Amino acid sequence: MHKDLQKINGKVVIVGLGVTGIACARFFKQRSIEVEVTDSRDNPPCLEQFKQEFPSSMISLGGFDEQMLVSANAIIISPGVSLREPALMKAAMSGVRIWGEIEVFARFANARVIAITGSNGKSTVTTLVAKMLESSGKKVAVGGNLGTPAVALINEEAPDFYVIEVSSFQLESTFSLSPSSAVILNISEDHMDRYSSIAEYVNAKKRVIRGYGDVVVNMDDLLTRDLLYTVEPTRRIYTYTLNPPQEGGFGLRNNEGRVWICFDEQLIMPITDIKIPGMHNVSNVLAAMALVYAVDIGFESMVEAVKQFAGLDHRTQFVAQTNGVDWYNDSKATNVGATLAAVNGMGDNLILILGGEGKGADFSQLKAEFAEKVKLVVLIGKDAATIQQCLEGAVEIKHAGTMKEAVEIANAYAVSGDTVLLSPACASWDMFNGYAERGAEFVAQVQNVVKKSGGEA
């Protein structure tokens, strides 16, 4: 038995049932450890599936069961649950160890780990890193905050690399992660409904660079640039920037009228070979290259992967053109920084569909950029009124009650040469079951517009 499992002689209580919770339950069941579940919701996701797979396991719903938690040998907390929950704090004071799913993964991972966090771009960089490794012939397991829960990647036949996307929520309860290479891509205000300050949010992100591996630093982001002064001098640091590179780092150089990605003085590829739009995605490519360079992957494999990568669904994804108007789906932009990056990556004459659950964000950060590039904002969702107050005077604003109505308003306003962009800067839970459903509804409504106009999808 693994040395960490020997410490758990009784039951494990999983706090929060969903995709991550049931993956953790399966992990411990496979290792003959008793599992119980408590959830604040009356009908959490995966409940019926859990009952079928774990018929003898105790389930406590409608509130976190304090007695169950205090009597546990270990607690596994889902990322959506705060460590400040009173029942969890009481269990911690009683000496019960509290781990997150990534902590379980870190203790049992049997191959090298590359870890990616940041406010924006995590999924794109995680996917690019995996494709670069696969292009070089490596066996890769990908998961974490992107797709498959990290604990579900642990099996007897180890890959060459685990590539995991990790959120600040996941990192809060992670202590043992020591990636071979890791990056905090950027820091912008997010989840201020969970954190008391931006400093607390940054400190959660910084947990990804604990350990002894190499660190990749974005020199174009003020808060990540400061990592240069906090990482131990014995560790290797690789930098990247949209400017000429620092010594031993990645960046951009002009060469014979074209802009190239380069490492030091070495030219790697022109940025025109990158299929995903926007300079924020050039930055994402640079980050991915630095992460895999740190684990000795050659430039040829990097370039091959980048040239083939057409982007992720719901991330500045081209949907259609109709009557000279381009439509893009950026539903995965769930915070202000992500929307700013998307807007910066587009041309002028933008019509933007914006709104949802704002998570306590400061939307006034959008005002100056919108005043220069955005013709119209169509607001949807719970925090539409709050967002309007932050944007008034900078841009024309209209309101829509549904995605269908939002697309119809945008279509009626758009003329040839305009771009309509869904980039909400908000979570989607007020209207949809996640950003993917929101993006899919946008795509469906755009396709209806295309059909009526005879445009191209």
KAGI-V652395 format. One line per field, one symbol per residue. ss: DSSP state (h for helix, s for strand, l for the rest). psi: psi as a letter, one per 20 degrees, with the letter a starting at -180 (. if undefined). A space follows every 10 residues. Layout:
ss=???
psi=???
This chain:
ss=llhhhhllll lsssslllhh hhhhhhhhhl llllssssll llllllhhhh hhhlllllss lllllhhhhh lllsssslll lllllhhhhh hhhlllssss hhhhhhhhll lsssssslll lhhhhhhhhh hhhhhlllls sssslllllh hhhlllllll sssssllhhh hhllllllll ssssllllll lllllllhhh hhhhhhhhhl lllsssssll lhhhhhhhhl llllllssss llllllllls sssssllsss sssllsssss hhhlllllhh hhhhhhhhhh hhhlllllhh hhhhhhhhll llllllssss ssllsssssl lllllhhhhh hhhhhlllls ssssllslll llhhhhhhhh hhhssssssl lllhhhhhhh hllllssssl llhhhhhhhh hhhlllllss ssllllslll llllhhhhhh hhhhhhhhhh hhhllsl
psi=qqhhhhinic qpppoopbgg ghghghghgh jkppprpqqi qhmrqjghgg hghmhiqppo rjqpoggggh jqhqpopqhi pqiipghhhg gghijppoqr hhggghhipk rqpppprrhq jghggggggg hgghhjjqpq ppbciodpqh hiiorhoqah qpoppprhgh hhkphipnqh qqqogroqpq kiihqirhhh gghghiihjr bjaqpppoii pghhhihhii ppiiqpppqq qjrqqrpkrq aqqpoljqpq procippgqq iiiphpqqhh hghhgggggg ghhhkkprhg hggggghioj rqqjnlppgr ppljpppqol hinjrghggg ggghiraalq pppqrboikj roiihigggh hhiphppopr agkggggghh ipihqqpqqq hrhghghggg hhhqrpirpp ponhjqriih hrlrhghghh gggghghggg ghikap.
